[in-house]
Amino acid sequence: MNEALQTLPIGIQNFSMLRQEDFLYVDKTGQLLELIQNGRRYFLSRPRRFGKSLTISTLDAMFSGKVELFKGLVAQDWVERQAQNPAPVLRLDMSIMDTTDTSLFARSLEQSLMWRAEDSDITLSSRSNSNKLQELLRSLYKAHGPVVVLIDEYDKPILDNIGNIKAAEAMRLALRSFYTVLKGCDEYLRFVFLTGISKFSKMGVFSAMNNLRDISMSAQYGDIVGYTQPELESNFPLWIDATARKMKLARENLLERMEEYYDGFCFDGITRLYNPFSILNFFSEKRFENHWYKSGSPSFIVEYMKQHAIQDPESYRHLEVDQDFADSQEIERARPESFLYQSGYLTIEKWEGQTLTLDYPNREVLDSISKMYLENVYHVEGYTTIGSKLWRALKAGNIGETLSLYNTALAGIPYEDFTKQSESLYRALFLMLLRGAGISANGELHTCRGRSDLVIMFPERVVVLEFKLAHTEEEIERLKAEGLRQIGERGYAKPYDTDQRAVSAAVVVADARKRQVVGIEALEGEGA
């Protein structure tokens, strides 16, 4: 008889609910215990859907001494001792506040403070939120001892207004005056932990609060949220087996594909992580899909993409930056690579000395960023329909139909988006269409004699494309011949000669004046 699968905690951010209803839980209390024992003031930035809110909820339960929730967990003994003298906890979730403007935000924040005061039979008489916070902390301290402060999504009011710099600045000032109280009330505090998505606004908001330890890129806490490979395999063995059976894959093959699709997030240069939201939804659906993207692209990312000169996705692959690249002072000064890192689209590939190399963590993120570009930067309509037709044409090795579909997509892009034409633009757009359709493709793959523009992989076929851009009618034929010679002489298709797959290779020439592909030439002797 098959052992019952433990319920997946999809969308569950409340630790008490998770434990009381016996949802599957990956025990992170050991990491949290280390956090508590090694300091008192922390800040952690991580992308959305990564487990920050569950971490806040878990810390709340630990300091509150809720022993019944920790049976069998690493922190059980500590919580049993803590239960003898529970700490008062002030927990604020900025994601539930009204961030329409500073006035409505102030009212939301005031209400949260008042509710927390009522829970402890405290009446607040102060008028401003900063004074209310100070009064609440002092009252809790006098009644119950040193206070634990847990603030989730500290930067949400700023990020919600990123499209309006004036409004974002106003939110920053409001938050700065509020958070600064925490430093002035240090004598009343036992432990402080704040989470958010961004680091770049931390300097502005916390400019006067320099006693927070930023553990966002600390190797000591690299796995405090997210799932490592050992955690995945030890906590989900039955789900792995059930999914492998459903998808008709060997267990090892399933794990390899999961690693390619969902693993790879890294914030310390060492620890590789899975996004919990994607993993839980993958096991539930038993299909490789872009669960993170489908959960909704935050408006602040879309607004940033519209207003800043973000280059095509390929330009950020294997990008070298200084290790402090994410520490710019204000939102409007954040460089695109910093913004994409904060929001989870870029991650640390390696960390050598004071230099970081950034890349996309996995196929899910690479496909998702391509979709975001197509929708919000190039405004390609119907790209999902075009993508599915591309998949069929490429799988059949039909290069002519493939490029005809590409021209359909190009025709739908506004003229102003073609102001800076280049080979790389046409290659990047084609690559984004493929990835947006979930097709495995790589740009600029290196061989011993050069690098090919584009390689598209199917189980039964490999397609190699070389892109050229003609500015005059006379250049078209010359560039066709040049591209064919390049593919042949540099052996772009050679690595696939012996792997039993059909190989299609072609030169694709785009006309800069017409903004269309006007020439396609297949390499003699190649293709199905």
ABEGO torsion letter per residue (X at the ends): XBBBBBBBBBGBABAAAAAAAGBBBBBAAAAAAAAAAAEABBBBBBBBGAGAAAAAAAAAAAAAGBAAAABGBAAAAAAAAAAABBBBBBBBBAAABBAABAAAAAAAAAAAAAAAAAAAGBBBABABAAAAAAAAAAAAAAAAEBBBBBBBGAAAAAAAAAABAAAAAAAAAAAAAAAAAAAAAAAABABBBBBBABAAAAAAAAAABAABBBAAABAAAAAABEBBAAAAAAAAAAAAAAAAAAAGBBAAAAAAAAAAAABGBBAAGABBBBBAAAAAAAAAAGBBBBAAAAAEBBAAAAAAAAABBBBBAAAABGBBBBAAAAABABAAABBAAAAAAAAGABBBABBBEABBBBBBABAAAAAAAAAAAAAAAAGBBGAAAAAAAAAAAAAAGBAAAAAAAAAAAAAABBAAAAABBBAAAAAAAAAAAAAAAGBBBBBGBBBAAEBBABBBBBAABBBBBBBBBBABAAAAAAAAAAAAAAAAAAGAAAAAAAAGBBBBBBBBBBBAAAGBBABBBBBBGBEX
